Amino acid sequence: MPNNVEVSVFWFRRDLRLHDNTALLHALEGRYPVLPIFIFDPNVLLKLVDKKDARVEFIYNQILHLKKLLEAYGSTLKIYHKTPEEAFKKLLNNHKIKKVFANRDYEPYALSRDQKIANLLMEQEIPFHHFKDHVIFEGHEIVKHDGTPFKVFTPYKRTWLAYFKELDLSRTVETLNYHKFLKTKPANEPTLKSLGFEHTSIIFPSSEIKPNLIKEYDEKRDYPAANGTSRLGIHFRFGTIS
């Protein structure tokens, strides 16, 4: 049965966190309660041959973590194992959606996917709001005076740093009212097996960094035997930290 409560939908993608999440911040500042969703996309998953794929397990663990955090606020995370088009058609049938929010993704498939969803929403006159979040500057922002891309690194670096000094990085989700998440019962969650994957024996690195590691980074980073690197790559890749 359709839910008649008017909502905004926030779509988690490569931004698996509540803290310092640009599109989520804008969604929570809006008029409508926010329903968070995540889509396990078969278009992506079916291309992965190794069914003990560490990336899938990492994402799955983080999604369950987000769901638990949201349920502590009386909300939940709707998790779909469908194509994005199928997931949004179901959302449109079950909820009175007024707006959709997401952070921009720049990979070719993501651009095509988002255009299809934008077209689907446009048929219902629902705006699809995108925000810059995964990068500090987008491709068109750091260019030469004539608007063409830099071909030499040093002038590009100087321009990048000059623009960076002008940024305001003070806004974070902690300043928002978490009561703006849609109040609802906990949603069902898939198992990793139902997604077509198995658990691995990999121990994933923490997103926390010890201060000494940063201080000693220039001395230890090139020595494989030393624990001298941050191991934050997977966290940056999937946006568990900003």
Secondary structure, DSSP 8 states (H G I E B T S, - for coil): --EEEEEEEEEESS---STT-HHHHHHHTSSS-EEEEEE--HHHHTT---TT-HHHHHHHHHHHHHHHHHHHTT---EEE-S-HHHHHHHHHHHEEEEEEEEE---SHHHHHHHHHHHHHHHHTT--EEEE--SSSS-TTTS--TTS----SHHHHHHHHHHHHTT------GGGS-GGGB----------TTTTT----------S---HHHHHTHHHHTT-TTS--S---HHHHHHTS--
